[in-house]
Amino acid sequence: MGEGEESVKLIGAWPSPYSYRVIMALELKGIKYGYINENLHKKSEMLLKYNPIHKKIPVLVHGGKTICESMIILEYIDETWPEKYPLLPKDPYERSVARFWIKLIEEKGTSSLFNFFYKSGEEHEIAKKQLLEILETTEKHSGIGDENKKFFGGDNVNAVDLAFSSLAHWLGAVEEVIGVKVLEANKLPIFYQWTERFKQVPVINENLPSYNELLNVFKGIKEQLTQPQHE
């Protein structure tokens, strides 16, 4: 166990993709941590104490200090344990490129995926269009699939891959539940192939939530959303 690892705790929630970003980062770096699963329907006093502003997961607690927001947590982890599996490039330019793609998925992908699942009618169609634009833009301009670039980080998964992980795993379950396909192998072969490579990395594969369990959860949520509301 490395220095300071004995005091690492992660407060997350199943099956939040934001929690899994941090889980996968900790596992890639080989950092020992304690995991606390939060009930988001009845938030604990601990979560409210550690994240009183947003009251959201994930929250990393290290040596009594609190770090919130999944991608901020990833940067903290990378800077705290730089000798273990780098999550961001050391080169300033390459790091700026990585942060560009992270910002893209954070600003546009998260809300689009949420609305794609939860909304209907015009709002759903707008979200579908936005998701498709993100996939097309990433496939065309990110360089994934180029020679010696199997992942956003080159030969190895990095923070950008983790930022996009919701489109590699969670999106498929959402598509299946609502019966609408956005990521098609024949139309977006490069991005689709990246999702398959990403999910086949042993550390990633071992720490993704069960696809079938995700389906069951999303089906349950969708059934609740479609039930008539009674006063």
C-alpha positions as a LaTeX table, in Angstrom:
\begin{tabular}{lrrr}
\hline
Residue & $x$ (\AA) & $y$ (\AA) & $z$ (\AA) \\
\hline
Met1 & 0.00 & 0.00 & 0.00 \\
Gly2 & 1.44 & 3.34 & $-1.03$ \\
Glu3 & 1.85 & 6.43 & 1.08 \\
Gly4 & $-1.47$ & 7.93 & 2.08 \\
Glu5 & $-3.54$ & 5.18 & 0.49 \\
Glu6 & $-4.79$ & 3.85 & 3.81 \\
Ser7 & $-6.92$ & 6.97 & 4.22 \\
Val8 & $-8.62$ & 6.96 & 0.80 \\
Lys9 & $-12.40$ & 6.61 & 0.73 \\
Leu10 & $-14.79$ & 6.94 & $-2.18$ \\
Ile11 & $-18.45$ & 7.76 & $-1.71$ \\
Gly12 & $-20.30$ & 6.70 & $-4.84$ \\
Ala13 & $-23.56$ & 5.24 & $-6.04$ \\
Trp14 & $-24.53$ & 2.34 & $-8.24$ \\
Pro15 & $-24.86$ & 2.58 & $-11.22$ \\
Ser16 & $-23.66$ & 6.18 & $-11.62$ \\
Pro17 & $-21.13$ & 6.51 & $-14.47$ \\
Tyr18 & $-19.48$ & 9.35 & $-12.54$ \\
Ser19 & $-18.69$ & 7.01 & $-9.64$ \\
Tyr20 & $-17.26$ & 4.45 & $-12.04$ \\
Arg21 & $-14.92$ & 7.01 & $-13.59$ \\
Val22 & $-13.24$ & 7.31 & $-10.20$ \\
Ile23 & $-13.38$ & 3.59 & $-9.43$ \\
Met24 & $-11.66$ & 2.79 & $-12.71$ \\
Ala25 & $-9.04$ & 5.50 & $-12.15$ \\
Leu26 & $-8.20$ & 4.19 & $-8.68$ \\
Glu27 & $-8.02$ & 0.64 & $-10.00$ \\
Leu28 & $-5.79$ & 1.62 & $-12.93$ \\
Lys29 & $-3.40$ & 3.28 & $-10.50$ \\
Gly30 & $-3.59$ & 0.39 & $-8.07$ \\
Ile31 & $-4.61$ & 2.61 & $-5.17$ \\
Lys32 & $-6.27$ & 0.89 & $-2.21$ \\
Tyr33 & $-9.50$ & 2.56 & $-1.13$ \\
Gly34 & $-12.64$ & 2.00 & 0.83 \\
Tyr35 & $-15.92$ & 2.28 & $-1.06$ \\
Ile36 & $-19.17$ & 3.57 & 0.44 \\
Asn37 & $-22.31$ & 3.13 & $-1.67$ \\
Glu38 & $-24.71$ & 6.03 & $-1.24$ \\
Asn39 & $-28.50$ & 5.83 & $-1.42$ \\
Leu40 & $-29.35$ & 8.84 & $-3.57$ \\
His41 & $-33.05$ & 8.58 & $-2.68$ \\
Lys42 & $-32.15$ & 9.15 & 0.97 \\
Lys43 & $-28.85$ & 10.95 & 1.13 \\
Ser44 & $-26.73$ & 10.25 & 4.19 \\
Glu45 & $-25.47$ & 12.79 & 6.71 \\
Met46 & $-21.97$ & 11.83 & 5.62 \\
Leu47 & $-22.58$ & 12.85 & 2.00 \\
Leu48 & $-24.21$ & 16.11 & 3.08 \\
Lys49 & $-21.23$ & 16.78 & 5.33 \\
Tyr50 & $-18.59$ & 16.04 & 2.73 \\
Asn51 & $-20.36$ & 17.71 & $-0.22$ \\
Pro52 & $-22.67$ & 20.35 & 1.30 \\
Ile53 & $-22.73$ & 22.50 & $-1.85$ \\
His54 & $-23.92$ & 20.09 & $-4.56$ \\
Lys55 & $-24.88$ & 17.14 & $-2.32$ \\
Lys56 & $-23.82$ & 14.78 & $-5.12$ \\
Ile57 & $-21.55$ & 11.81 & $-5.65$ \\
Pro58 & $-18.79$ & 10.93 & $-6.23$ \\
Val59 & $-16.79$ & 12.29 & $-3.31$ \\
Leu60 & $-13.21$ & 11.29 & $-2.61$ \\
Val61 & $-11.98$ & 11.62 & 0.96 \\
His62 & $-8.21$ & 11.51 & 1.35 \\
Gly63 & $-6.55$ & 12.14 & 4.67 \\
Gly64 & $-9.69$ & 13.90 & 5.89 \\
Lys65 & $-9.78$ & 16.23 & 2.90 \\
Thr66 & $-12.72$ & 16.19 & 0.50 \\
Ile67 & $-12.56$ & 16.31 & $-3.30$ \\
Cys68 & $-15.78$ & 16.50 & $-5.35$ \\
Glu69 & $-16.73$ & 16.18 & $-9.05$ \\
Ser70 & $-15.49$ & 13.10 & $-10.91$ \\
Met71 & $-13.05$ & 14.69 & $-13.36$ \\
Ile72 & $-11.61$ & 17.00 & $-10.69$ \\
Ile73 & $-11.12$ & 13.88 & $-8.56$ \\
Leu74 & $-9.27$ & 12.19 & $-11.44$ \\
Glu75 & $-6.88$ & 15.14 & $-11.75$ \\
Tyr76 & $-6.33$ & 15.10 & $-7.97$ \\
Ile77 & $-5.57$ & 11.38 & $-8.04$ \\
Asp78 & $-3.15$ & 11.84 & $-10.93$ \\
Glu79 & $-1.29$ & 14.68 & $-9.24$ \\
Thr80 & $-1.21$ & 12.97 & $-5.83$ \\
Trp81 & 0.14 & 9.66 & $-7.16$ \\
Pro82 & 2.01 & 10.73 & $-10.33$ \\
Glu83 & 4.33 & 7.72 & $-10.24$ \\
Lys84 & 1.44 & 5.30 & $-10.72$ \\
Tyr85 & $-0.17$ & 4.89 & $-14.16$ \\
Pro86 & $-0.49$ & 8.47 & $-15.55$ \\
Leu87 & $-4.05$ & 9.50 & $-16.36$ \\
Leu88 & $-3.12$ & 12.71 & $-18.16$ \\
Pro89 & $-0.15$ & 13.38 & $-20.48$ \\
Lys90 & 2.93 & 15.10 & $-19.03$ \\
Asp91 & 3.43 & 17.17 & $-22.18$ \\
Pro92 & 1.63 & 20.53 & $-21.75$ \\
Tyr93 & 0.16 & 20.53 & $-25.25$ \\
Glu94 & $-1.04$ & 16.93 & $-25.07$ \\
Arg95 & $-2.53$ & 17.67 & $-21.64$ \\
Ser96 & $-4.40$ & 20.66 & $-23.06$ \\
Val97 & $-5.81$ & 18.45 & $-25.84$ \\
Ala98 & $-6.96$ & 15.89 & $-23.28$ \\
Arg99 & $-8.66$ & 18.60 & $-21.25$ \\
Phe100 & $-10.38$ & 19.88 & $-24.40$ \\
Trp101 & $-12.04$ & 16.49 & $-25.02$ \\
Ile102 & $-12.93$ & 16.13 & $-21.35$ \\
Lys103 & $-14.59$ & 19.54 & $-21.42$ \\
Leu104 & $-16.53$ & 18.59 & $-24.54$ \\
Ile105 & $-18.05$ & 15.48 & $-23.00$ \\
Glu106 & $-18.65$ & 17.24 & $-19.67$ \\
Glu107 & $-20.42$ & 20.23 & $-21.19$ \\
Lys108 & $-22.43$ & 18.48 & $-23.91$ \\
Gly109 & $-22.39$ & 14.72 & $-23.48$ \\
Thr110 & $-23.70$ & 14.42 & $-19.93$ \\
Ser111 & $-26.85$ & 16.47 & $-20.41$ \\
Ser112 & $-27.50$ & 14.99 & $-23.86$ \\
Leu113 & $-27.35$ & 11.40 & $-22.56$ \\
Phe114 & $-29.64$ & 12.33 & $-19.66$ \\
Asn115 & $-32.21$ & 13.99 & $-21.94$ \\
Phe116 & $-31.94$ & 11.19 & $-24.51$ \\
Phe117 & $-33.17$ & 8.79 & $-21.85$ \\
Tyr118 & $-35.50$ & 10.89 & $-19.72$ \\
Lys119 & $-37.11$ & 13.28 & $-22.18$ \\
Ser120 & $-39.64$ & 12.70 & $-24.94$ \\
Gly121 & $-40.85$ & 14.47 & $-28.05$ \\
Glu122 & $-38.82$ & 17.41 & $-29.29$ \\
Glu123 & $-36.44$ & 17.43 & $-26.31$ \\
His124 & $-35.59$ & 13.77 & $-26.96$ \\
Glu125 & $-34.92$ & 14.46 & $-30.63$ \\
Ile126 & $-32.65$ & 17.40 & $-29.77$ \\
Ala127 & $-30.70$ & 15.21 & $-27.33$ \\
Lys128 & $-30.38$ & 12.46 & $-29.94$ \\
Lys129 & $-29.00$ & 14.95 & $-32.46$ \\
Gln130 & $-26.53$ & 16.34 & $-29.91$ \\
Leu131 & $-25.29$ & 12.86 & $-29.00$ \\
Leu132 & $-24.79$ & 12.01 & $-32.66$ \\
Glu133 & $-22.86$ & 15.24 & $-33.21$ \\
Ile134 & $-20.56$ & 14.43 & $-30.27$ \\
Leu135 & $-19.92$ & 10.93 & $-31.59$ \\
Glu136 & $-19.26$ & 12.17 & $-35.14$ \\
Thr137 & $-17.00$ & 15.01 & $-33.96$ \\
Thr138 & $-15.01$ & 12.69 & $-31.72$ \\
Glu139 & $-14.61$ & 10.08 & $-34.44$ \\
Lys140 & $-13.46$ & 12.67 & $-36.98$ \\
His141 & $-11.15$ & 14.87 & $-34.91$ \\
Ser142 & $-9.89$ & 13.04 & $-31.81$ \\
Gly143 & $-7.51$ & 10.70 & $-33.59$ \\
Ile144 & $-8.74$ & 7.52 & $-31.90$ \\
Gly145 & $-8.25$ & 4.62 & $-34.25$ \\
Asp146 & $-5.14$ & 6.15 & $-35.83$ \\
Glu147 & $-1.95$ & 4.13 & $-35.88$ \\
Asn148 & $-0.57$ & 3.82 & $-32.33$ \\
Lys149 & $-3.70$ & 5.42 & $-30.90$ \\
Lys150 & $-6.06$ & 2.68 & $-29.78$ \\
Phe151 & $-7.35$ & 4.93 & $-26.99$ \\
Phe152 & $-7.48$ & 8.65 & $-26.33$ \\
Gly153 & $-4.25$ & 8.15 & $-24.38$ \\
Gly154 & $-2.50$ & 6.25 & $-27.16$ \\
Asp155 & $-1.78$ & 2.64 & $-26.30$ \\
Asn156 & $-3.23$ & 3.03 & $-22.81$ \\
Val157 & $-6.53$ & 4.19 & $-21.35$ \\
Asn158 & $-6.34$ & 7.65 & $-19.82$ \\
Ala159 & $-8.62$ & 10.26 & $-18.24$ \\
Val160 & $-10.31$ & 11.09 & $-21.55$ \\
Asp161 & $-11.31$ & 7.46 & $-22.07$ \\
Leu162 & $-12.77$ & 7.45 & $-18.55$ \\
Ala163 & $-14.63$ & 10.69 & $-19.25$ \\
Phe164 & $-16.20$ & 9.08 & $-22.34$ \\
Ser165 & $-16.95$ & 5.79 & $-20.56$ \\
Ser166 & $-20.67$ & 6.56 & $-20.26$ \\
Leu167 & $-20.88$ & 6.46 & $-24.07$ \\
Ala168 & $-18.97$ & 3.17 & $-24.14$ \\
His169 & $-21.16$ & 1.24 & $-21.69$ \\
Trp170 & $-24.17$ & 3.11 & $-20.33$ \\
Leu171 & $-25.33$ & 4.45 & $-23.72$ \\
Gly172 & $-25.87$ & 0.94 & $-25.08$ \\
Ala173 & $-28.20$ & 0.04 & $-22.22$ \\
Val174 & $-30.13$ & 3.30 & $-22.66$ \\
Glu175 & $-30.49$ & 2.67 & $-26.39$ \\
Glu176 & $-31.80$ & $-0.84$ & $-25.78$ \\
Val177 & $-34.38$ & 0.28 & $-23.23$ \\
Ile178 & $-35.81$ & 3.14 & $-25.27$ \\
Gly179 & $-35.47$ & 1.34 & $-28.61$ \\
Val180 & $-33.51$ & 4.10 & $-30.35$ \\
Lys181 & $-30.01$ & 3.58 & $-31.74$ \\
Val182 & $-27.42$ & 6.35 & $-32.00$ \\
Leu183 & $-24.09$ & 4.55 & $-31.93$ \\
Glu184 & $-24.19$ & 2.17 & $-34.90$ \\
Ala185 & $-21.12$ & 0.14 & $-35.86$ \\
Asn186 & $-21.63$ & 0.62 & $-39.60$ \\
Lys187 & $-22.09$ & 4.40 & $-39.32$ \\
Leu188 & $-19.53$ & 5.20 & $-36.63$ \\
Pro189 & $-17.03$ & 2.33 & $-36.94$ \\
Ile190 & $-14.07$ & 4.11 & $-35.32$ \\
Phe191 & $-15.91$ & 5.22 & $-32.20$ \\
Tyr192 & $-17.70$ & 1.87 & $-31.95$ \\
Gln193 & $-14.39$ & 0.00 & $-32.16$ \\
Trp194 & $-12.99$ & 2.23 & $-29.43$ \\
Thr195 & $-15.90$ & 1.28 & $-27.14$ \\
Glu196 & $-15.18$ & $-2.41$ & $-27.71$ \\
Arg197 & $-11.44$ & $-2.01$ & $-27.06$ \\
Phe198 & $-12.13$ & 0.06 & $-23.96$ \\
Lys199 & $-14.47$ & $-2.51$ & $-22.44$ \\
Gln200 & $-12.02$ & $-5.33$ & $-23.14$ \\
Val201 & $-9.21$ & $-3.81$ & $-21.06$ \\
Pro202 & $-9.09$ & $-6.17$ & $-18.06$ \\
Val203 & $-9.11$ & $-3.49$ & $-15.33$ \\
Ile204 & $-12.00$ & $-1.71$ & $-17.06$ \\
Asn205 & $-13.97$ & $-4.88$ & $-17.75$ \\
Glu206 & $-13.65$ & $-6.03$ & $-14.14$ \\
Asn207 & $-14.92$ & $-2.72$ & $-12.78$ \\
Leu208 & $-17.86$ & $-1.89$ & $-15.05$ \\
Pro209 & $-21.39$ & $-2.43$ & $-13.72$ \\
Ser210 & $-23.22$ & $-5.45$ & $-15.08$ \\
Tyr211 & $-24.86$ & $-4.60$ & $-18.40$ \\
Asn212 & $-27.90$ & $-6.75$ & $-17.60$ \\
Glu213 & $-28.31$ & $-5.07$ & $-14.24$ \\
Leu214 & $-28.07$ & $-1.68$ & $-15.93$ \\
Leu215 & $-30.83$ & $-2.77$ & $-18.30$ \\
Asn216 & $-33.05$ & $-3.78$ & $-15.40$ \\
Val217 & $-32.48$ & $-0.47$ & $-13.63$ \\
Phe218 & $-33.19$ & 1.61 & $-16.74$ \\
Lys219 & $-36.26$ & $-0.47$ & $-17.57$ \\
Gly220 & $-37.59$ & 0.16 & $-14.07$ \\
Ile221 & $-36.99$ & 3.90 & $-14.35$ \\
Lys222 & $-38.61$ & 4.03 & $-17.78$ \\
Glu223 & $-41.69$ & 2.18 & $-16.54$ \\
Gln224 & $-42.05$ & 4.70 & $-13.73$ \\
Leu225 & $-41.69$ & 7.59 & $-16.18$ \\
Thr226 & $-44.39$ & 6.23 & $-18.48$ \\
Gln227 & $-46.92$ & 5.51 & $-15.76$ \\
Pro228 & $-49.83$ & 7.98 & $-15.64$ \\
Gln229 & $-49.52$ & 10.52 & $-12.88$ \\
His230 & $-52.36$ & 10.57 & $-10.37$ \\
Glu231 & $-53.15$ & 13.52 & $-8.19$ \\
\hline
\end{tabular}
